Amino acid sequence: MVLPAYGGVTGWGALRWGGGVWFDGVSRHGELRPVDLVTGMSSIRSQPGFIVSTERLNPKELVECDGIVITSLVRAACFEMRYARSLADAVVVLDMAAYSDLVSIEEMTEFALAHPGWTGIPQCREALRYADENSWSPPETLLRLIWSRADELPPPITNRPIFDLNGNHLGTPDLLEPVAGLAVEYDGKLHLEGSRRASDLDRDALMRSHGIETLVVVGRHLREEHLVRRRIRDAHARALRDTTPRSWTLDQPSWWQPTHNVALRRALTAEQRDRWLAHRLRAA
């Protein structure tokens, strides 16, 4: 009602309106967040429910989305990253924007380089170093960042399908260190219930039978980073010692459709997206 013609919704509100399923206006600390508006001038004041930004605004960065004027999605994501509470929160923003194929790392890199003087842009640029286009949830991203701070460990790859030597799909672990053969999973509340828990246990047993060490991390652990890093280090050491013959591969059979980055997902047809990515619309 109060948004002027020369302004638009930005930040998490624009990302949600643009199709970002993980942007719901609640911070990972449980706080309700106001909507961010950018006007390029101070013609309106912040009120309960929204905050006005008077940062310079190129009218070409405004687009209409289902009757609402929002900033471009790359600008909206950059805004969120620049004003994020921490570097980890900034990485989560880009990972989850990429999850819904709204912004790629390449697009964000180009945008950040073109706006060197903006408030918070150093944090945005730093977050680019840690971003990944194939993280499937904010906790997965946070777990990956904890792993990355264990300097003696090689970095993991995210959500890559594992197959047996006959081309059968064994599973897609959240994080995988393929040299040691260590798979680390984040299990949220849904994983602790009934048939889902039984399925997870079957998955772990199957992985181990093929020579893959598994480790499960739950939500509480993310608040105890030093303990998580120690568990990952210990599991990595066990994986290196494991003498079980490896009967798995990351080589994808001809029937498998790779979707591990934004470019691959954007290239899918509508039918392929419905088949391979339908679960993403239900993520949050």
PyRosetta script that sets phi, psi and omega in degrees:
from pyrosetta import init, pose_from_sequence

init()
pose = pose_from_sequence("MVLPAYGGVTGWGALRWGGGVWFDGVSRHGELRPVDLVTGMSSIRSQPGFIVSTERLNPKELVECDGIVITSLVRAACFEMRYARSLADAVVVLDMAAYSDLVSIEEMTEFALAHPGWTGIPQCREALRYADENSWSPPETLLRLIWSRADELPPPITNRPIFDLNGNHLGTPDLLEPVAGLAVEYDGKLHLEGSRRASDLDRDALMRSHGIETLVVVGRHLREEHLVRRRIRDAHARALRDTTPRSWTLDQPSWWQPTHNVALRRALTAEQRDRWLAHRLRAA")
pose.set_psi(1, -35.8)
pose.set_omega(1, -175.3)
pose.set_phi(2, -101.2)
pose.set_psi(2, -5.0)
pose.set_omega(2, -175.9)
pose.set_phi(3, -69.7)
pose.set_psi(3, 120.6)
pose.set_omega(3, 179.5)
pose.set_phi(4, -72.5)
pose.set_psi(4, 165.6)
pose.set_omega(4, -177.3)
pose.set_phi(5, -63.9)
pose.set_psi(5, -23.6)
pose.set_omega(5, -178.2)
pose.set_phi(6, -96.9)
pose.set_psi(6, 17.0)
pose.set_omega(6, -179.5)
pose.set_phi(7, -128.5)
pose.set_psi(7, 174.4)
pose.set_omega(7, 179.6)
pose.set_phi(8, -158.8)
pose.set_psi(8, 163.6)
pose.set_omega(8, 173.4)
pose.set_phi(9, -74.4)
pose.set_psi(9, 138.2)
pose.set_omega(9, 177.5)
pose.set_phi(10, -133.7)
pose.set_psi(10, -168.7)
pose.set_omega(10, 177.9)
pose.set_phi(11, 61.7)
pose.set_psi(11, -147.9)
pose.set_omega(11, -174.0)
pose.set_phi(12, -62.6)
pose.set_psi(12, -32.5)
pose.set_omega(12, -179.1)
pose.set_phi(13, -63.0)
pose.set_psi(13, -43.1)
pose.set_omega(13, 178.3)
pose.set_phi(14, -67.2)
pose.set_psi(14, -39.8)
pose.set_omega(14, 179.8)
pose.set_phi(15, -64.9)
pose.set_psi(15, -39.5)
pose.set_omega(15, 177.4)
pose.set_phi(16, -66.4)
pose.set_psi(16, -45.5)
pose.set_omega(16, -178.7)
pose.set_phi(17, -64.8)
pose.set_psi(17, -29.6)
pose.set_omega(17, 179.6)
pose.set_phi(18, -81.5)
pose.set_psi(18, -3.2)
pose.set_omega(18, 175.5)
pose.set_phi(19, 115.5)
pose.set_psi(19, 8.9)
pose.set_omega(19, -179.6)
pose.set_phi(20, -78.5)
pose.set_psi(20, 108.5)
pose.set_omega(20, -172.4)
pose.set_phi(21, -71.9)
pose.set_psi(21, -22.4)
pose.set_omega(21, -176.7)
pose.set_phi(22, -90.3)
pose.set_psi(22, 2.2)
pose.set_omega(22, -178.4)
pose.set_phi(23, -105.1)
pose.set_psi(23, 99.8)
pose.set_omega(23, -173.4)
pose.set_phi(24, -120.2)
pose.set_psi(24, 7.1)
pose.set_omega(24, 177.9)
pose.set_phi(25, 82.5)
pose.set_psi(25, 9.0)
pose.set_omega(25, 175.6)
pose.set_phi(26, -118.9)
pose.set_psi(26, 125.0)
pose.set_omega(26, 179.9)
pose.set_phi(27, -70.3)
pose.set_psi(27, 164.4)
pose.set_omega(27, 178.5)
pose.set_phi(28, -70.0)
pose.set_psi(28, -7.3)
pose.set_omega(28, 174.8)
pose.set_phi(29, -94.5)
pose.set_psi(29, 4.4)
pose.set_omega(29, 175.3)
pose.set_phi(30, 88.2)
pose.set_psi(30, 12.2)
pose.set_omega(30, -177.1)
pose.set_phi(31, -94.7)
pose.set_psi(31, 136.9)
pose.set_omega(31, 172.0)
pose.set_phi(32, -73.1)
pose.set_psi(32, 134.7)
pose.set_omega(32, -175.4)
pose.set_phi(33, -111.9)
pose.set_psi(33, 141.4)
pose.set_omega(33, 174.6)
pose.set_phi(34, -72.2)
pose.set_psi(34, 162.4)
pose.set_omega(34, 174.1)
pose.set_phi(35, -80.0)
pose.set_psi(35, 140.0)
pose.set_omega(35, 178.2)
pose.set_phi(36, -97.3)
pose.set_psi(36, 129.3)
pose.set_omega(36, 174.7)
pose.set_phi(37, -114.8)
pose.set_psi(37, 141.4)
pose.set_omega(37, 175.6)
pose.set_phi(38, -120.4)
pose.set_psi(38, 130.8)
pose.set_omega(38, -175.3)
pose.set_phi(39, -122.4)
pose.set_psi(39, -17.5)
pose.set_omega(39, -176.6)
pose.set_phi(40, 78.9)
pose.set_psi(40, -6.8)
pose.set_omega(40, 176.7)
pose.set_phi(41, -159.0)
pose.set_psi(41, 166.4)
pose.set_omega(41, -173.5)
pose.set_phi(42, -98.1)
pose.set_psi(42, 53.7)
pose.set_omega(42, -178.7)
pose.set_phi(43, -81.4)
pose.set_psi(43, -19.4)
pose.set_omega(43, 175.4)
pose.set_phi(44, -128.9)
pose.set_psi(44, 158.5)
pose.set_omega(44, -177.7)
pose.set_phi(45, -108.4)
pose.set_psi(45, 153.7)
pose.set_omega(45, 175.4)
pose.set_phi(46, -63.2)
pose.set_psi(46, 145.1)
pose.set_omega(46, 178.8)
pose.set_phi(47, -136.8)
pose.set_psi(47, 168.2)
pose.set_omega(47, 175.4)
pose.set_phi(48, -55.7)
pose.set_psi(48, 124.2)
pose.set_omega(48, 179.8)
pose.set_phi(49, 106.4)
pose.set_psi(49, -22.1)
pose.set_omega(49, 176.2)
pose.set_phi(50, -150.1)
pose.set_psi(50, 153.1)
pose.set_omega(50, 178.8)
pose.set_phi(51, -122.6)
pose.set_psi(51, 135.5)
pose.set_omega(51, -178.0)
pose.set_phi(52, -98.4)
pose.set_psi(52, 129.0)
pose.set_omega(52, 173.1)
pose.set_phi(53, -104.6)
pose.set_psi(53, 134.4)
pose.set_omega(53, 179.2)
pose.set_phi(54, -106.2)
pose.set_psi(54, 21.3)
pose.set_omega(54, 175.4)
pose.set_phi(55, -60.0)
pose.set_psi(55, 150.9)
pose.set_omega(55, 179.9)
pose.set_phi(56, -56.2)
pose.set_psi(56, 144.5)
pose.set_omega(56, -173.3)
pose.set_phi(57, -137.7)
pose.set_psi(57, 121.7)
pose.set_omega(57, 173.6)
pose.set_phi(58, -83.6)
pose.set_psi(58, 120.8)
pose.set_omega(58, -179.3)
pose.set_phi(59, -54.6)
pose.set_psi(59, -24.1)
pose.set_omega(59, 179.1)
pose.set_phi(60, -68.8)
pose.set_psi(60, -14.2)
pose.set_omega(60, 179.0)
pose.set_phi(61, -89.0)
pose.set_psi(61, 4.2)
pose.set_omega(61, 177.3)
pose.set_phi(62, -99.7)
pose.set_psi(62, 135.1)
pose.set_omega(62, 178.3)
pose.set_phi(63, -136.8)
pose.set_psi(63, 155.1)
pose.set_omega(63, 176.6)
pose.set_phi(64, -98.0)
pose.set_psi(64, 132.2)
pose.set_omega(64, -179.2)
pose.set_phi(65, -131.4)
pose.set_psi(65, 106.5)
pose.set_omega(65, 179.7)
pose.set_phi(66, 53.1)
pose.set_psi(66, 42.5)
pose.set_omega(66, 174.9)
pose.set_phi(67, 88.2)
pose.set_psi(67, -4.5)
pose.set_omega(67, 178.9)
pose.set_phi(68, -112.6)
pose.set_psi(68, 136.1)
pose.set_omega(68, 176.9)
pose.set_phi(69, -85.8)
pose.set_psi(69, 123.3)
pose.set_omega(69, 178.2)
pose.set_phi(70, -128.1)
pose.set_psi(70, 163.6)
pose.set_omega(70, 172.3)
pose.set_phi(71, -77.5)
pose.set_psi(71, 165.2)
pose.set_omega(71, 174.8)
pose.set_phi(72, -54.7)
pose.set_psi(72, 152.1)
pose.set_omega(72, -174.9)
pose.set_phi(73, -68.6)
pose.set_psi(73, -32.3)
pose.set_omega(73, 177.9)
pose.set_phi(74, -67.6)
pose.set_psi(74, -38.5)
pose.set_omega(74, 176.2)
pose.set_phi(75, -66.5)
pose.set_psi(75, -41.5)
pose.set_omega(75, 179.8)
pose.set_phi(76, -61.2)
pose.set_psi(76, -43.6)
pose.set_omega(76, 179.0)
pose.set_phi(77, -66.7)
pose.set_psi(77, -39.9)
pose.set_omega(77, 177.8)
pose.set_phi(78, -61.8)
pose.set_psi(78, -41.6)
pose.set_omega(78, 176.9)
pose.set_phi(79, -57.2)
pose.set_psi(79, -48.4)
pose.set_omega(79, 179.2)
pose.set_phi(80, -60.6)
pose.set_psi(80, -41.9)
pose.set_omega(80, -178.2)
pose.set_phi(81, -68.1)
pose.set_psi(81, -39.9)
pose.set_omega(81, -177.6)
pose.set_phi(82, -67.0)
pose.set_psi(82, -36.1)
pose.set_omega(82, -176.9)
pose.set_phi(83, -102.3)
pose.set_psi(83, 10.0)
pose.set_omega(83, 177.3)
pose.set_phi(84, -61.7)
pose.set_psi(84, 150.6)
pose.set_omega(84, -176.8)
pose.set_phi(85, -64.7)
pose.set_psi(85, -30.2)
pose.set_omega(85, -176.8)
pose.set_phi(86, -148.6)
pose.set_psi(86, 168.2)
pose.set_omega(86, 175.7)
pose.set_phi(87, -60.7)
pose.set_psi(87, -41.5)
pose.set_omega(87, 179.3)
pose.set_phi(88, -59.7)
pose.set_psi(88, -42.2)
pose.set_omega(88, 178.5)
pose.set_phi(89, -63.6)
pose.set_psi(89, -36.6)
pose.set_omega(89, 178.9)
pose.set_phi(90, -65.6)
pose.set_psi(90, -40.1)
pose.set_omega(90, 177.8)
pose.set_phi(91, -64.5)
pose.set_psi(91, -41.3)
pose.set_omega(91, 178.6)
pose.set_phi(92, -58.9)
pose.set_psi(92, -41.6)
pose.set_omega(92, 179.7)
pose.set_phi(93, -56.5)
pose.set_psi(93, -51.4)
pose.set_omega(93, -176.6)
pose.set_phi(94, -68.5)
pose.set_psi(94, -41.1)
pose.set_omega(94, 177.8)
pose.set_phi(95, -57.7)
pose.set_psi(95, -44.0)
pose.set_omega(95, -176.3)
pose.set_phi(96, -78.2)
pose.set_psi(96, -26.9)
pose.set_omega(96, 171.5)
pose.set_phi(97, -67.2)
pose.set_psi(97, -39.3)
pose.set_omega(97, 176.7)
pose.set_phi(98, -68.8)
pose.set_psi(98, -34.9)
pose.set_omega(98, 178.7)
pose.set_phi(99, -54.0)
pose.set_psi(99, -41.9)
pose.set_omega(99, 179.3)
pose.set_phi(100, -92.7)
pose.set_psi(100, 12.2)
pose.set_omega(100, 176.5)
pose.set_phi(101, 60.5)
pose.set_psi(101, 29.6)
pose.set_omega(101, 178.5)
pose.set_phi(102, -81.6)
pose.set_psi(102, -37.0)
pose.set_omega(102, -175.4)
pose.set_phi(103, -144.8)
pose.set_psi(103, 138.4)
pose.set_omega(103, 174.1)
pose.set_phi(104, -99.8)
pose.set_psi(104, 162.7)
pose.set_omega(104, 176.7)
pose.set_phi(105, -61.4)
pose.set_psi(105, -40.0)
pose.set_omega(105, 179.2)
pose.set_phi(106, -61.9)
pose.set_psi(106, -42.8)
pose.set_omega(106, 179.5)
pose.set_phi(107, -65.4)
pose.set_psi(107, -40.6)
pose.set_omega(107, 179.2)
pose.set_phi(108, -68.4)
pose.set_psi(108, -38.2)
pose.set_omega(108, 177.9)
pose.set_phi(109, -60.2)
pose.set_psi(109, -46.2)
pose.set_omega(109, 179.8)
pose.set_phi(110, -62.4)
pose.set_psi(110, -42.2)
pose.set_omega(110, -178.8)
pose.set_phi(111, -67.4)
pose.set_psi(111, -43.2)
pose.set_omega(111, -179.2)
pose.set_phi(112, -64.2)
pose.set_psi(112, -39.5)
pose.set_omega(112, 179.2)
pose.set_phi(113, -66.5)
pose.set_psi(113, -28.6)
pose.set_omega(113, -178.8)
pose.set_phi(114, -81.6)
pose.set_psi(114, -8.4)
pose.set_omega(114, -177.7)
pose.set_phi(115, -131.1)
pose.set_psi(115, 63.4)
pose.set_omega(115, -172.4)
pose.set_phi(116, -69.6)
pose.set_psi(116, -21.2)
pose.set_omega(116, -174.1)
pose.set_phi(117, -96.3)
pose.set_psi(117, 1.8)
pose.set_omega(117, -175.4)
pose.set_phi(118, -72.4)
pose.set_psi(118, 147.8)
pose.set_omega(118, 174.4)
pose.set_phi(119, -55.8)
pose.set_psi(119, 130.1)
pose.set_omega(119, 175.6)
pose.set_phi(120, 80.7)
pose.set_psi(120, 1.0)
pose.set_omega(120, -176.9)
pose.set_phi(121, -64.2)
pose.set_psi(121, -30.3)
pose.set_omega(121, 175.1)
pose.set_phi(122, -58.8)
pose.set_psi(122, -38.8)
pose.set_omega(122, 178.4)
pose.set_phi(123, -66.4)
pose.set_psi(123, -39.9)
pose.set_omega(123, 177.4)
pose.set_phi(124, -60.3)
pose.set_psi(124, -46.6)
pose.set_omega(124, -178.7)
pose.set_phi(125, -65.7)
pose.set_psi(125, -38.2)
pose.set_omega(125, 178.6)
pose.set_phi(126, -65.6)
pose.set_psi(126, -38.8)
pose.set_omega(126, 179.8)
pose.set_phi(127, -63.4)
pose.set_psi(127, -29.7)
pose.set_omega(127, 179.0)
pose.set_phi(128, -59.5)
pose.set_psi(128, -28.9)
pose.set_omega(128, -179.4)
pose.set_phi(129, -65.4)
pose.set_psi(129, -27.3)
pose.set_omega(129, -172.6)
pose.set_phi(130, -109.8)
pose.set_psi(130, -2.5)
pose.set_omega(130, -174.7)
pose.set_phi(131, -72.3)
pose.set_psi(131, 156.6)
pose.set_omega(131, -180.0)
pose.set_phi(132, -146.1)
pose.set_psi(132, 134.8)
pose.set_omega(132, -176.0)
pose.set_phi(133, -86.3)
pose.set_psi(133, 4.2)
pose.set_omega(133, -176.9)
pose.set_phi(134, -126.1)
pose.set_psi(134, 23.3)
pose.set_omega(134, 171.8)
pose.set_phi(135, -78.8)
pose.set_psi(135, 140.7)
pose.set_omega(135, -173.7)
pose.set_phi(136, -104.4)
pose.set_psi(136, -3.9)
pose.set_omega(136, 177.5)
pose.set_phi(137, -165.8)
pose.set_psi(137, 158.5)
pose.set_omega(137, 176.3)
pose.set_phi(138, -57.0)
pose.set_psi(138, -44.2)
pose.set_omega(138, 178.4)
pose.set_phi(139, -61.0)
pose.set_psi(139, -34.5)
pose.set_omega(139, 176.2)
pose.set_phi(140, -60.9)
pose.set_psi(140, -43.3)
pose.set_omega(140, 178.3)
pose.set_phi(141, -62.0)
pose.set_psi(141, -45.1)
pose.set_omega(141, -179.7)
pose.set_phi(142, -62.8)
pose.set_psi(142, -38.6)
pose.set_omega(142, 177.7)
pose.set_phi(143, -64.7)
pose.set_psi(143, -41.5)
pose.set_omega(143, 179.1)
pose.set_phi(144, -63.2)
pose.set_psi(144, -37.9)
pose.set_omega(144, 179.5)
pose.set_phi(145, -67.9)
pose.set_psi(145, -37.4)
pose.set_omega(145, 175.3)
pose.set_phi(146, -61.5)
pose.set_psi(146, -45.7)
pose.set_omega(146, 178.0)
pose.set_phi(147, -57.7)
pose.set_psi(147, -43.6)
pose.set_omega(147, -175.6)
pose.set_phi(148, -63.6)
pose.set_psi(148, -21.3)
pose.set_omega(148, 179.9)
pose.set_phi(149, -87.0)
pose.set_psi(149, 0.8)
pose.set_omega(149, 170.9)
pose.set_phi(150, -91.8)
pose.set_psi(150, 89.5)
pose.set_omega(150, -167.4)
pose.set_phi(151, -57.6)
pose.set_psi(151, -29.8)
pose.set_omega(151, -174.8)
pose.set_phi(152, -80.1)
pose.set_psi(152, -3.9)
pose.set_omega(152, -178.0)
pose.set_phi(153, -103.1)
pose.set_psi(153, 142.4)
pose.set_omega(153, 173.9)
pose.set_phi(154, -69.0)
pose.set_psi(154, 151.0)
pose.set_omega(154, -178.2)
pose.set_phi(155, -69.9)
pose.set_psi(155, 150.2)
pose.set_omega(155, 178.5)
pose.set_phi(156, -87.1)
pose.set_psi(156, 165.7)
pose.set_omega(156, 167.9)
pose.set_phi(157, -106.4)
pose.set_psi(157, 155.5)
pose.set_omega(157, -169.3)
pose.set_phi(158, -108.7)
pose.set_psi(158, 130.2)
pose.set_omega(158, 169.4)
pose.set_phi(159, 47.2)
pose.set_psi(159, 50.8)
pose.set_omega(159, 175.1)
pose.set_phi(160, -99.7)
pose.set_psi(160, 131.0)
pose.set_omega(160, -178.4)
pose.set_phi(161, -67.9)
pose.set_psi(161, 141.4)
pose.set_omega(161, 178.0)
pose.set_phi(162, -112.3)
pose.set_psi(162, 138.6)
pose.set_omega(162, -177.4)
pose.set_phi(163, -126.1)
pose.set_psi(163, 152.8)
pose.set_omega(163, 170.3)
pose.set_phi(164, -78.9)
pose.set_psi(164, 178.5)
pose.set_omega(164, -173.2)
pose.set_phi(165, -74.7)
pose.set_psi(165, -4.2)
pose.set_omega(165, 173.9)
pose.set_phi(166, -100.4)
pose.set_psi(166, 4.9)
pose.set_omega(166, 178.4)
pose.set_phi(167, 87.2)
pose.set_psi(167, 11.3)
pose.set_omega(167, 176.8)
pose.set_phi(168, -83.8)
pose.set_psi(168, 137.5)
pose.set_omega(168, -178.6)
pose.set_phi(169, -74.4)
pose.set_psi(169, 120.3)
pose.set_omega(169, 179.6)
pose.set_phi(170, -89.9)
pose.set_psi(170, -34.4)
pose.set_omega(170, -177.4)
pose.set_phi(171, 163.8)
pose.set_psi(171, 170.7)
pose.set_omega(171, 178.8)
pose.set_phi(172, -131.4)
pose.set_psi(172, 88.2)
pose.set_omega(172, -177.2)
pose.set_phi(173, -69.3)
pose.set_psi(173, 151.2)
pose.set_omega(173, 179.0)
pose.set_phi(174, -56.9)
pose.set_psi(174, -48.3)
pose.set_omega(174, -179.6)
pose.set_phi(175, -132.1)
pose.set_psi(175, 141.1)
pose.set_omega(175, -179.7)
pose.set_phi(176, -141.3)
pose.set_psi(176, 130.0)
pose.set_omega(176, 170.1)
pose.set_phi(177, -106.1)
pose.set_psi(177, 101.4)
pose.set_omega(177, -167.8)
pose.set_phi(178, -71.8)
pose.set_psi(178, -24.9)
pose.set_omega(178, -178.5)
pose.set_phi(179, -67.6)
pose.set_psi(179, -49.5)
pose.set_omega(179, 178.1)
pose.set_phi(180, -78.7)
pose.set_psi(180, -26.4)
pose.set_omega(180, -174.8)
pose.set_phi(181, 81.4)
pose.set_psi(181, 46.6)
pose.set_omega(181, -179.4)
pose.set_phi(182, -112.4)
pose.set_psi(182, 123.6)
pose.set_omega(182, 176.2)
pose.set_phi(183, -111.7)
pose.set_psi(183, 128.1)
pose.set_omega(183, 179.7)
pose.set_phi(184, -119.0)
pose.set_psi(184, 129.5)
pose.set_omega(184, -178.3)
pose.set_phi(185, -116.8)
pose.set_psi(185, 139.6)
pose.set_omega(185, 167.9)
pose.set_phi(186, -96.5)
pose.set_psi(186, 123.0)
pose.set_omega(186, 179.1)
pose.set_phi(187, -111.2)
pose.set_psi(187, 112.8)
pose.set_omega(187, 175.0)
pose.set_phi(188, -81.0)
pose.set_psi(188, -169.5)
pose.set_omega(188, -175.6)
pose.set_phi(189, -59.8)
pose.set_psi(189, -36.8)
pose.set_omega(189, -177.6)
pose.set_phi(190, -63.4)
pose.set_psi(190, -25.7)
pose.set_omega(190, -178.4)
pose.set_phi(191, -76.4)
pose.set_psi(191, -11.6)
pose.set_omega(191, -175.3)
pose.set_phi(192, -95.1)
pose.set_psi(192, 4.7)
pose.set_omega(192, -173.6)
pose.set_phi(193, -110.3)
pose.set_psi(193, 133.5)
pose.set_omega(193, 165.9)
pose.set_phi(194, 38.2)
pose.set_psi(194, -122.0)
pose.set_omega(194, -173.4)
pose.set_phi(195, -65.3)
pose.set_psi(195, -29.4)
pose.set_omega(195, 179.1)
pose.set_phi(196, -64.7)
pose.set_psi(196, -41.1)
pose.set_omega(196, 179.0)
pose.set_phi(197, -65.5)
pose.set_psi(197, -42.6)
pose.set_omega(197, 178.7)
pose.set_phi(198, -61.8)
pose.set_psi(198, -40.2)
pose.set_omega(198, 179.0)
pose.set_phi(199, -63.8)
pose.set_psi(199, -39.1)
pose.set_omega(199, 179.2)
pose.set_phi(200, -65.3)
pose.set_psi(200, -40.3)
pose.set_omega(200, 178.9)
pose.set_phi(201, -65.3)
pose.set_psi(201, -39.4)
pose.set_omega(201, 176.1)
pose.set_phi(202, -62.6)
pose.set_psi(202, -40.8)
pose.set_omega(202, 178.3)
pose.set_phi(203, -60.0)
pose.set_psi(203, -46.4)
pose.set_omega(203, -178.8)
pose.set_phi(204, -62.5)
pose.set_psi(204, -42.1)
pose.set_omega(204, -179.9)
pose.set_phi(205, -64.1)
pose.set_psi(205, -39.9)
pose.set_omega(205, 178.9)
pose.set_phi(206, -63.9)
pose.set_psi(206, -44.1)
pose.set_omega(206, 179.2)
pose.set_phi(207, -60.0)
pose.set_psi(207, -46.8)
pose.set_omega(207, -178.4)
pose.set_phi(208, -63.8)
pose.set_psi(208, -35.3)
pose.set_omega(208, -179.6)
pose.set_phi(209, -65.6)
pose.set_psi(209, -20.5)
pose.set_omega(209, 178.8)
pose.set_phi(210, -101.1)
pose.set_psi(210, 7.2)
pose.set_omega(210, 175.6)
pose.set_phi(211, 92.1)
pose.set_psi(211, 24.2)
pose.set_omega(211, 178.6)
pose.set_phi(212, -112.3)
pose.set_psi(212, 120.0)
pose.set_omega(212, 174.5)
pose.set_phi(213, -73.7)
pose.set_psi(213, 137.4)
pose.set_omega(213, -179.0)
pose.set_phi(214, -121.2)
pose.set_psi(214, 149.1)
pose.set_omega(214, 177.2)
pose.set_phi(215, -140.9)
pose.set_psi(215, 134.6)
pose.set_omega(215, 179.5)
pose.set_phi(216, -111.3)
pose.set_psi(216, 133.8)
pose.set_omega(216, 176.3)
pose.set_phi(217, -120.5)
pose.set_psi(217, 136.4)
pose.set_omega(217, 178.3)
pose.set_phi(218, -113.6)
pose.set_psi(218, 172.3)
pose.set_omega(218, -171.5)
pose.set_phi(219, -53.2)
pose.set_psi(219, -43.2)
pose.set_omega(219, -177.8)
pose.set_phi(220, -59.7)
pose.set_psi(220, -33.2)
pose.set_omega(220, -177.1)
pose.set_phi(221, -64.5)
pose.set_psi(221, -28.2)
pose.set_omega(221, -176.8)
pose.set_phi(222, -65.4)
pose.set_psi(222, -17.4)
pose.set_omega(222, 176.6)
pose.set_phi(223, -88.1)
pose.set_psi(223, -1.7)
pose.set_omega(223, -178.4)
pose.set_phi(224, -126.1)
pose.set_psi(224, 69.8)
pose.set_omega(224, -169.5)
pose.set_phi(225, -59.0)
pose.set_psi(225, -40.5)
pose.set_omega(225, -177.2)
pose.set_phi(226, -64.3)
pose.set_psi(226, -34.2)
pose.set_omega(226, 178.0)
pose.set_phi(227, -71.4)
pose.set_psi(227, -38.9)
pose.set_omega(227, 178.2)
pose.set_phi(228, -63.8)
pose.set_psi(228, -44.9)
pose.set_omega(228, 179.8)
pose.set_phi(229, -61.6)
pose.set_psi(229, -39.6)
pose.set_omega(229, 178.9)
pose.set_phi(230, -64.9)
pose.set_psi(230, -41.9)
pose.set_omega(230, 179.1)
pose.set_phi(231, -64.5)
pose.set_psi(231, -39.9)
pose.set_omega(231, 178.6)
pose.set_phi(232, -66.3)
pose.set_psi(232, -42.6)
pose.set_omega(232, 177.9)
pose.set_phi(233, -60.8)
pose.set_psi(233, -44.3)
pose.set_omega(233, -179.5)
pose.set_phi(234, -64.3)
pose.set_psi(234, -42.4)
pose.set_omega(234, 179.4)
pose.set_phi(235, -66.4)
pose.set_psi(235, -36.8)
pose.set_omega(235, 178.5)
pose.set_phi(236, -64.0)
pose.set_psi(236, -41.5)
pose.set_omega(236, 178.2)
pose.set_phi(237, -64.5)
pose.set_psi(237, -40.3)
pose.set_omega(237, 177.7)
pose.set_phi(238, -62.9)
pose.set_psi(238, -41.3)
pose.set_omega(238, -179.1)
pose.set_phi(239, -62.6)
pose.set_psi(239, -39.0)
pose.set_omega(239, 179.3)
pose.set_phi(240, -67.4)
pose.set_psi(240, -30.4)
pose.set_omega(240, -179.7)
pose.set_phi(241, -83.6)
pose.set_psi(241, -17.3)
pose.set_omega(241, -174.0)
pose.set_phi(242, -64.0)
pose.set_psi(242, 127.9)
pose.set_omega(242, -179.6)
pose.set_phi(243, -102.7)
pose.set_psi(243, 7.7)
pose.set_omega(243, 177.2)
pose.set_phi(244, -61.1)
pose.set_psi(244, 128.8)
pose.set_omega(244, 179.3)
pose.set_phi(245, -57.7)
pose.set_psi(245, 134.4)
pose.set_omega(245, 179.6)
pose.set_phi(246, -79.1)
pose.set_psi(246, 126.1)
pose.set_omega(246, 177.7)
pose.set_phi(247, -127.8)
pose.set_psi(247, 43.1)
pose.set_omega(247, -179.8)
pose.set_phi(248, -138.7)
pose.set_psi(248, 163.8)
pose.set_omega(248, -179.0)
pose.set_phi(249, -153.7)
pose.set_psi(249, 156.1)
pose.set_omega(249, 172.0)
pose.set_phi(250, -95.3)
pose.set_psi(250, -4.4)
pose.set_omega(250, 177.6)
pose.set_phi(251, -66.1)
pose.set_psi(251, 125.2)
pose.set_omega(251, -174.1)
pose.set_phi(252, -89.7)
pose.set_psi(252, 133.6)
pose.set_omega(252, 176.8)
pose.set_phi(253, -66.6)
pose.set_psi(253, 164.2)
pose.set_omega(253, -173.9)
pose.set_phi(254, -62.6)
pose.set_psi(254, -26.2)
pose.set_omega(254, -177.5)
pose.set_phi(255, -81.2)
pose.set_psi(255, -10.3)
pose.set_omega(255, -175.4)
pose.set_phi(256, -83.6)
pose.set_psi(256, 135.8)
pose.set_omega(256, 177.7)
pose.set_phi(257, -99.8)
pose.set_psi(257, 110.7)
pose.set_omega(257, 179.4)
pose.set_phi(258, -69.8)
pose.set_psi(258, 137.6)
pose.set_omega(258, -179.3)
pose.set_phi(259, -140.6)
pose.set_psi(259, 33.9)
pose.set_omega(259, -168.9)
pose.set_phi(260, -89.7)
pose.set_psi(260, 6.6)
pose.set_omega(260, 171.9)
pose.set_phi(261, -148.3)
pose.set_psi(261, 170.6)
pose.set_omega(261, -174.5)
pose.set_phi(262, -63.2)
pose.set_psi(262, -42.9)
pose.set_omega(262, -177.9)
pose.set_phi(263, -60.4)
pose.set_psi(263, -43.5)
pose.set_omega(263, 179.4)
pose.set_phi(264, -63.9)
pose.set_psi(264, -40.9)
pose.set_omega(264, -177.8)
pose.set_phi(265, -71.1)
pose.set_psi(265, -39.3)
pose.set_omega(265, 178.7)
pose.set_phi(266, -65.6)
pose.set_psi(266, -26.0)
pose.set_omega(266, -178.1)
pose.set_phi(267, -78.6)
pose.set_psi(267, -9.7)
pose.set_omega(267, -179.0)
pose.set_phi(268, -70.7)
pose.set_psi(268, 149.2)
pose.set_omega(268, 171.9)
pose.set_phi(269, -74.1)
pose.set_psi(269, 167.1)
pose.set_omega(269, 178.1)
pose.set_phi(270, -58.5)
pose.set_psi(270, -40.8)
pose.set_omega(270, 179.1)
pose.set_phi(271, -64.6)
pose.set_psi(271, -41.7)
pose.set_omega(271, 179.1)
pose.set_phi(272, -66.5)
pose.set_psi(272, -38.1)
pose.set_omega(272, 178.2)
pose.set_phi(273, -63.3)
pose.set_psi(273, -41.4)
pose.set_omega(273, 178.3)
pose.set_phi(274, -62.3)
pose.set_psi(274, -34.1)
pose.set_omega(274, -177.1)
pose.set_phi(275, -80.5)
pose.set_psi(275, -45.0)
pose.set_omega(275, -170.5)
pose.set_phi(276, -97.0)
pose.set_psi(276, -22.3)
pose.set_omega(276, -172.4)
pose.set_phi(277, -122.7)
pose.set_psi(277, 8.6)
pose.set_omega(277, -177.1)
pose.set_phi(278, -56.8)
pose.set_psi(278, -35.3)
pose.set_omega(278, -178.6)
pose.set_phi(279, -61.7)
pose.set_psi(279, -24.3)
pose.set_omega(279, -177.1)
pose.set_phi(280, -68.3)
pose.set_psi(280, -29.1)
pose.set_omega(280, 178.7)
pose.set_phi(281, -70.5)
pose.set_psi(281, -17.6)
pose.set_omega(281, -179.7)
pose.set_phi(282, -103.9)
pose.set_psi(282, 6.7)
pose.set_omega(282, -168.5)
pose.set_phi(283, -60.5)
pose.set_psi(283, -48.0)
pose.set_omega(283, -173.9)
pose.set_phi(284, -87.4)
pose.dump_pdb("model.pdb")
